[in-house]
Amino acid sequence: MIAITIPLLDAMASNIRYLRLGWYSIRYWRRSIRLSVSYLFRIKVDDTYLLVRSRRRPTYGPVGGVYKVSPGAKAILDEIHALDDSLIPMDEVSRHDLRIRIRGRRLITFVKWFESGHSRETSPWREFSEELIKPGMLSAAQFPYIFHDFVRRDIRPLAYSVQAQSMELRITDIHQLLPTPEQYDVLKELKQVGHPEIVWATQDQIRRLGAVPGKPQEITIGEPATWIL
């Protein structure tokens, strides 16, 4: 019994996310589910984390954004009958974003495709460049490349979204920036000089979504910032 039970428990632990997704698929078999699949950077200097002002909301959050797909993804998206998401306006910025709606029964098929890495963005470099280098907060000469560690993949619990007016599943990859000594000095200088589009928040301030005990709240931090901690 022990010889049978240990491998079984190990297999269940290794595939717990699929067990949860399987339950979601059965429970919401015919329901439309909104999927938002993104990546976020943990950028830390001393005991503070770099957060940038959102382009769509008056909040601050980690550098990062929604994954984009390549034309090769059309076959799998057609196979699972994916529909474009209507919550975010379609423009040049949001085009090809991995925000879609599918029926619950297609969840595991989608997640297995996503985890294969086929026909989709796999590097977090684009958002790092768009949010920090192109606006001039960091220099391309000082950041011609970046090193980063993959920390974890969070599959948030399926929950009803008031904004989307549907069930929503959010999948987020967390990356830890590993700056070179020279790049770390640049980040420290950015922290000291400051920038109107950036805040440096402590772990406690992030957990409180921008609030500081005993002080008026000056900024609002979005919930996704808590995911990088």
C-alpha positions as CSV (number, residue, x, y, z in Angstrom):
1,M,0.0,0.0,0.0
2,I,2.8,2.4,0.8
3,A,4.5,1.6,-2.5
4,I,1.3,2.5,-4.3
5,T,0.3,5.5,-2.2
6,I,3.5,7.5,-2.3
7,P,3.7,7.7,-6.1
8,L,0.0,8.5,-6.2
9,L,0.3,11.3,-3.8
10,D,3.4,12.6,-5.6
11,A,1.5,12.5,-8.9
12,M,-1.4,14.4,-7.4
13,A,0.9,17.1,-5.9
14,S,2.6,17.5,-9.2
15,N,-0.6,17.9,-11.1
16,I,-2.7,19.7,-8.5
17,R,-3.3,22.6,-10.9
18,Y,-4.8,20.2,-13.4
19,L,-7.1,18.7,-10.8
20,R,-8.3,22.2,-9.9
21,L,-8.8,23.1,-13.6
22,G,-10.6,19.8,-14.1
23,W,-13.0,20.7,-11.4
24,Y,-13.5,24.2,-13.0
25,S,-14.1,22.6,-16.4
26,I,-16.8,20.2,-15.0
27,R,-18.5,22.8,-12.9
28,Y,-18.5,25.5,-15.6
29,W,-18.7,23.2,-18.6
30,R,-21.0,25.4,-20.7
31,R,-20.2,28.8,-19.0
32,S,-18.1,31.4,-20.7
33,I,-14.9,32.1,-18.8
34,R,-12.6,35.1,-19.3
35,L,-8.9,34.3,-19.4
36,S,-6.2,36.9,-18.8
37,V,-2.6,35.5,-19.0
38,S,0.2,37.8,-18.1
39,Y,3.7,38.2,-16.6
40,L,5.0,40.6,-13.9
41,F,8.5,41.7,-12.8
42,R,9.7,41.8,-9.2
43,I,12.2,44.7,-9.3
44,K,13.7,45.3,-5.9
45,V,16.1,47.9,-4.6
46,D,16.9,47.7,-0.9
47,D,13.6,47.0,0.8
48,T,11.3,48.6,-1.8
49,Y,9.7,47.4,-5.1
50,L,9.5,49.4,-8.3
51,L,5.9,50.0,-9.4
52,V,4.8,52.0,-12.5
53,R,1.6,54.0,-13.2
54,S,-1.0,52.0,-15.1
55,R,-1.7,53.2,-18.7
56,R,-5.4,52.4,-18.2
57,R,-6.2,53.0,-14.5
58,P,-5.1,55.5,-11.8
59,T,-3.2,52.8,-10.0
60,Y,0.4,51.6,-9.7
61,G,1.6,48.1,-10.4
62,P,4.6,45.9,-11.3
63,V,6.3,46.2,-14.7
64,G,4.6,43.6,-17.0
65,G,1.6,42.9,-19.0
66,V,-0.5,40.4,-20.9
67,Y,1.3,37.9,-23.1
68,K,0.8,38.3,-26.8
69,V,0.3,35.5,-29.4
70,S,1.7,35.0,-32.8
71,P,-0.3,34.2,-36.0
72,G,0.5,30.5,-35.4
73,A,-1.8,30.6,-32.3
74,K,-4.9,31.0,-34.6
75,A,-5.2,27.2,-35.1
76,I,-5.4,26.3,-31.4
77,L,-7.6,29.4,-30.6
78,D,-10.0,28.3,-33.3
79,E,-10.0,24.8,-32.1
80,I,-11.1,25.8,-28.6
81,H,-13.6,28.4,-30.0
82,A,-11.9,31.3,-28.3
83,L,-13.6,34.7,-28.6
84,D,-11.9,38.1,-28.3
85,D,-12.3,39.8,-25.0
86,S,-14.6,42.8,-25.0
87,L,-13.6,44.3,-21.7
88,I,-10.5,46.0,-22.9
89,P,-10.9,48.2,-26.1
90,M,-9.1,46.7,-29.1
91,D,-6.3,49.0,-30.3
92,E,-2.7,48.8,-31.4
93,V,-1.6,48.3,-27.8
94,S,-4.0,45.5,-26.9
95,R,-4.1,43.7,-30.3
96,H,-2.9,40.0,-30.0
97,D,-3.1,40.1,-26.2
98,L,-3.9,36.8,-24.5
99,R,-7.2,38.0,-23.2
100,I,-9.9,35.7,-24.5
101,R,-13.2,34.0,-23.6
102,I,-13.7,30.2,-23.8
103,R,-16.1,27.7,-22.5
104,G,-15.2,26.0,-19.2
105,R,-14.7,22.6,-20.9
106,R,-11.8,24.0,-22.9
107,L,-9.7,25.1,-19.9
108,I,-7.3,22.3,-19.6
109,T,-6.7,22.2,-23.4
110,F,-5.9,25.9,-23.2
111,V,-3.5,25.7,-20.2
112,K,-1.6,22.8,-21.8
113,W,-1.2,24.7,-25.0
114,F,0.0,27.8,-23.0
115,E,2.5,25.8,-21.0
116,S,3.9,24.4,-24.2
117,G,5.1,27.9,-25.2
118,H,4.1,27.4,-28.8
119,S,3.0,30.4,-30.9
120,R,3.1,32.9,-28.0
121,E,5.4,35.3,-26.4
122,T,7.8,33.6,-24.0
123,S,10.1,36.4,-23.0
124,P,9.2,39.2,-20.6
125,W,11.6,41.6,-22.3
126,R,8.9,43.5,-24.4
127,E,7.0,45.0,-21.4
128,F,10.3,45.8,-19.6
129,S,11.4,47.8,-22.7
130,E,8.0,49.4,-23.3
131,E,7.4,50.5,-19.7
132,L,10.9,51.5,-18.6
133,I,13.3,52.0,-21.5
134,K,11.1,53.6,-24.2
135,P,9.7,56.3,-21.9
136,G,13.3,57.1,-20.9
137,M,13.2,56.0,-17.3
138,L,16.1,53.6,-18.0
139,S,18.7,53.8,-20.8
140,A,18.9,51.2,-23.5
141,A,22.7,51.6,-23.3
142,Q,22.7,50.6,-19.7
143,F,20.0,47.9,-20.2
144,P,20.8,46.3,-23.6
145,Y,19.7,43.0,-22.1
146,I,18.4,41.7,-18.8
147,F,18.8,38.6,-16.7
148,H,15.9,37.3,-14.7
149,D,14.8,34.3,-12.8
150,F,11.4,32.7,-13.3
151,V,9.9,32.6,-9.8
152,R,6.6,30.9,-10.2
153,R,3.3,30.6,-12.2
154,D,0.2,31.7,-10.3
155,I,-3.1,30.3,-11.4
156,R,-5.5,32.4,-9.4
157,P,-8.7,30.9,-8.1
158,L,-11.5,31.1,-10.6
159,A,-13.8,33.9,-9.5
160,Y,-16.7,36.1,-10.7
161,S,-15.5,39.4,-12.1
162,V,-17.9,42.3,-11.7
163,Q,-16.1,44.3,-14.4
164,A,-16.1,41.4,-16.9
165,Q,-19.6,40.2,-15.8
166,S,-18.4,36.6,-16.0
167,M,-16.2,34.1,-14.4
168,E,-12.6,35.0,-14.8
169,L,-9.3,33.0,-14.5
170,R,-6.1,34.9,-14.3
171,I,-2.7,33.2,-14.9
172,T,0.4,35.2,-14.1
173,D,4.1,34.4,-14.4
174,I,6.4,36.1,-11.9
175,H,9.9,37.0,-12.8
176,Q,12.7,38.4,-10.6
177,L,15.0,40.9,-12.3
178,L,18.7,40.1,-11.7
179,P,20.5,43.4,-12.5
180,T,24.2,43.5,-13.1
181,P,26.1,45.6,-10.5
182,E,26.1,48.5,-13.0
183,Q,22.3,48.1,-13.6
184,Y,21.6,47.9,-9.9
185,D,23.4,51.2,-9.4
186,V,21.3,52.7,-12.2
187,L,18.1,51.5,-10.4
188,K,19.3,53.0,-7.1
189,E,19.9,56.3,-8.8
190,L,16.4,56.2,-10.4
191,K,15.0,55.6,-6.9
192,Q,16.9,58.6,-5.5
193,V,16.1,61.0,-8.3
194,G,12.5,59.8,-8.6
195,H,10.1,59.9,-11.6
196,P,6.4,60.9,-11.8
197,E,5.5,57.6,-13.4
198,I,7.2,55.4,-10.8
199,V,6.8,54.7,-7.1
200,W,9.0,52.6,-4.8
201,A,6.8,50.8,-2.3
202,T,7.6,48.6,0.7
203,Q,6.1,45.2,1.1
204,D,3.8,46.5,3.8
205,Q,2.6,49.3,1.6
206,I,1.9,46.9,-1.3
207,R,-0.1,44.5,1.0
208,R,-2.1,47.5,2.1
209,L,-2.6,48.6,-1.6
210,G,-0.9,51.9,-1.1
211,A,-2.1,52.8,2.4
212,V,0.4,53.9,5.1
213,P,-0.9,53.7,8.7
214,G,-1.4,57.2,10.2
215,K,-1.0,59.0,6.9
216,P,-3.4,60.1,4.1
217,Q,-3.3,57.7,1.2
218,E,-1.4,59.3,-1.6
219,I,-1.4,56.4,-4.2
220,T,-3.4,53.4,-5.0
221,I,-1.7,50.1,-5.7
222,G,-3.5,47.5,-7.7
223,E,-4.0,44.0,-6.4
224,P,-1.6,42.4,-8.9
225,A,1.3,44.1,-7.1
226,T,0.7,41.7,-4.2
227,W,1.4,38.7,-6.4
228,I,5.1,39.6,-6.8
229,L,5.7,39.4,-3.1
